[in-house]
Amino acid sequence: MEKRIHLMIAAGGSGGHLFPAQALALDLLQKNPEMQIAFVGAGLKTNHYFKKDLFPFLEIKSGTPFKKHPWHIFKALFSIGQGAFRCLKVFSKRKPDLIIGFGSYHTFPALFAAKLRKVPIILFESNVLPGKVNRFCSKWSALSAIQFSHAARYLKGSSTCVQMPLLKKKGEGPTKKEARDYFGLDQEKFTFLVFGGSQGAQGINRFFCGAAEHLVKKGIDFQVIHIVGEDKRAEKLRDFYEKVGANAVVKAFEEKMEYGWVAADVSVSRAGAATLAEMIEFGVPSILIPYPHGTENHQMKNALFVSEEIGGAVALEEKGLRGSILAAAICDLLENDKLKGMTQALHTFKEGESKQDLCSLVLGML
């Protein structure tokens, strides 16, 4: 009887880590339903981005040692040791055929244990500047799968460009008419998609509301899909848009984000790797306001790559940003007819980069 493939996916933390990890798992199971896939990471039990009903998982302890206070460093190292010890015990009972790490300190104990147990490792890195865990662990990995080619310069060993696993892709979802009907929007009006990603929506909400007031005063006719992150904020923003006289669909969350992307002419968002992957996939020009408190300011590096290297976005730093500045950036795009060129730049980048399918790559290595 043929041995069933046993694969573990190390992931945790923000949606930017967990969304592609789960998309990959679903792709793998679709191609090989007999495969056994389990997740491992810190905080999975309480993480609302993780679909606990779909995947078995191993909850471990971890921590980040990059703290100034010695006691916090000690606690983090102790938690990492506990997490690694638990993974060692599990891996010794049933050695996985492969472990795939999606970055963040939530995954380090599992990757360290895999190294000690000689379990092959693949890393996935979605940012232009790889995270500290992936940079450190790349020397152990059989391969680092990267979304942006620039990431290779920071990693040791072999790297290859791959498409970021997405739960929904362009062509699999609705038409523009269906997407706008889904939100009850006008088919002809210029449409913004505004959201903060899995982190930091509050700043985006504040900046765009300020910009919306300026746009209304200038007589620009537009409508908005605004994903605000919390129910309380949703109520306040509905009142705001009604007061200023702008047509808006305001939701706390949206499960069918592909409908938002297809409906939109421009997005205003953070610059997390998952957001950028969807932006490129759906070809939507964007104004990116990077989350300023991300590790090593990695979101700004993402935003600058998309704006300067690809030409598909405008990057605005949050420090000193006001609604009037954001409104001016929007007006510049509209009045100078830049959107068509940005859309083409995103399409050219998407089609021009030679990228492998991560699912096929993993199956090939297995």
Secondary structure as UniProt FT lines:
FT   STRAND          6..10
FT   HELIX           15..31
FT   TURN            33..34
FT   STRAND          36..42
FT   HELIX           44..46
FT   TURN            48..49
FT   TURN            52..54
FT   STRAND          57..60
FT   HELIX           70..93
FT   STRAND          98..101
FT   HELIX           105..107
FT   HELIX           108..116
FT   TURN            117..118
FT   STRAND          121..125
FT   HELIX           132..137
FT   TURN            138..140
FT   STRAND          143..146
FT   HELIX           149..154
FT   STRAND          159..163
FT   TURN            170..172
FT   HELIX           176..183
FT   STRAND          190..195
FT   TURN            197..198
FT   HELIX           201..217
FT   TURN            218..219
FT   STRAND          222..227
FT   HELIX           231..244
FT   STRAND          247..251
FT   HELIX           257..263
FT   STRAND          266..269
FT   HELIX           273..282
FT   STRAND          286..288
FT   TURN            292..293
FT   HELIX           295..297
FT   HELIX           298..304
FT   HELIX           305..310
FT   STRAND          313..315
FT   TURN            319..320
FT   HELIX           323..335
FT   TURN            336..337
FT   HELIX           339..352
FT   STRAND          356..357
FT   HELIX           358..365
//
